[in-house]
Amino acid sequence: RATPSDVIDAMARRLCRPEVPLTEKQATLVLLAHHGTESAVRHAADYAAHPDPPLARFAELAFEEAAWWAGLPGPATIPERCPCGSGRPLRACCWPD
C-alpha cells in the first residue's frame, strides 16, 4: 500500500513531463507546498529551477511555502540542479540555453 510520501513522489515525477497538463502540475505544486516534508521541498525546488513558463511564479511560491511548512531555517533558494534527477547542474543537462 502506498504511503502519502510515495504518492507525492509519484506525482512530483510527472512535473517534468511535457504532456502533463498545466492544471495537474499546478495541483501537484499545491500539494508539495503543503506536505511539510524535505522530500516535498526537494521536488518543489527541482521543478522551480526550470518550470513551465506559465507556472514560473507559482512554482517559486510553492517552493518557498514548502520550505516554510517543512520548517527549514533561513530564506529558501532554488538550487540550480537539473530536475531530471541526474544531479548535474541545470545548465549542463537537459535544459541548455
ABEGO torsion letter per residue (X at the ends): XBBAAAAAAAAAAAAABAABBAAAAAAAAAAAAAAGBAAAAAAAAAAAABBBAAAAAAAAAAAAAAAAAAGBBEBBBBBABBAAGAGBBAAABABBX
